[in-house]
Amino acid sequence: MKRYANASLVYALLAMVGGVFYREFTKFNDFTGKTTLSVVHTHYFMLGMVFFLLLLLLEKQFSFTGKKTALPLTVYHVGLNLTGAMFLVRGVVQVLETPLSSGLNAAISGMAGIGHILLGVSLVLLLVQIRRSVVTK
């Protein structure tokens, strides 16, 4: 349970840093348009902090954490941080209005997509583990 609490705290801090960076970076560059920097804050709060707080509560109630949860949790962390990093990259490019080749543009989108896929797959695997522990209790 301590790992879930620590992960929740780390993601809350990342969310706040992401929000402050979005506000200050756009203000510093006099940018008023839409940018994906705005979603870094909410992704880290919801998929990071809130998700791991919920896992903490579920662990307390059902004790689902075991050998089979280590890999999905690792993949979840990788997926969330890959997604967040690509949102950051995309947002900085948008704010700075940096021209990208079509290949680089697609690569950034593709990496963000891979991060979302990793998040989705690991989420399903974790839900299956939680369901198994609930059914057996």
N, C-alpha and C positions, 0 to 999 in steps of 0.2 A: 504494500500500500504506500510505503514511503516513496517508491519510484514514481507512482502515479502523482503523488502530491508534488514531488520535485519537478516532474515534467510539466505539470500544470503551472507551476510558478515560472519556470523558464519560458514557456510559451506566452504567459501573460506579459512578461518583460519584453519578449520579442514583439508582441502585438503593440505594446506602448511605444517601443522604439520605432516600429514601422509607421505608426500614426504620426509621431512627431516628425520623422523623416519626411513623410508625405507632405505635411503642412509646411515645414520649413524649406524643403527643397523646391517645392512649387512656388512658394513666396519669393525665395531668393532668385529664382529664374523668371519671375513675372509671368508664370504660366497659369492660365485660367481655364484651359480646356479639360477634357476628360482624360484620365490616365489610370492605368491598372495599379499604380501605387496606392490608390484609394482602397483596394481590396486586400492588401497585405495585412492591414490592421485587423479587419474582420475575420479573415481566414485564420490567422493565428489565435485570435480570441476564441472563435467557435470550434474550429477543428483541432486546436491545441489545448488551450486552457479548459474550456467547458468539457470537451471530450474526455480529457484525463481526470477531471473532477467527477464526471459520471462513472468512469471506470473505477475510480476509488470507491464510490458508493456501492457499485455493483460487486466489487471485490469484497467489501466488508460484509455484504449480504450473502453472496453466493460462493465465495472463494474459488473463482474460476481460473485464476492464474496458475499455470503449470508449464511443463516442458513444451507443450504445443502452442503456447501463447507467445513465446520468445520471438520466433521468426515473424509472425504477423505484426507484433509491436515494433520490431526493428524496421520492417518494410513500411509501416505507417509513418514512423519518424522520417525515414528517407523520402517517402512520397510527399509528406507535408513540407519538408524543408526544400525539396526540389521545386515544388510548386511555388513556394514563397520566394525562392531565389529567382525563378523565371519571371514572376510578377514584378519583382524588383528590377530585373534587367529590362524587361519590356517597358516598365514605367519610366525608368531613367532615359531610355531611348526616346520615348514619347515626349518627355518634358524637354529634353535637349534638342528635339526635332532632328535627330541623327538619321540620315538616309541609310537604309539597309538594302543589301541585295536581296533578291527574292529567296535565295537559298538560306541566308542568315535569318531572315524573317521567319521562314518556315521552320528552321531549327529551333528558334526560341519557342514558337508555338508548339512544336513537337515535344520538346522537353517538358513544357508545362503540362501537355497532355499526358505524357508518361507519368509525371508526378500525380496527376489526378487518377490515372488508372491504378497506380500503386496504392493510393489512398482507398479507392473503391474496393479493390481485391482484399486488402488487409482488413478493412472494416467488415466485410462479409465474413472473413475467416474468424475474426474476433467475436462477431455476433453468434456464429455457430458454436464457438467455445463456450460462450456465456449461456446459450440455450442448452447445451449439453449438461452444464453444471446445474442449471435450474431444473431440468427434467429429472436428473438423478437424485435431487434432494427431496 
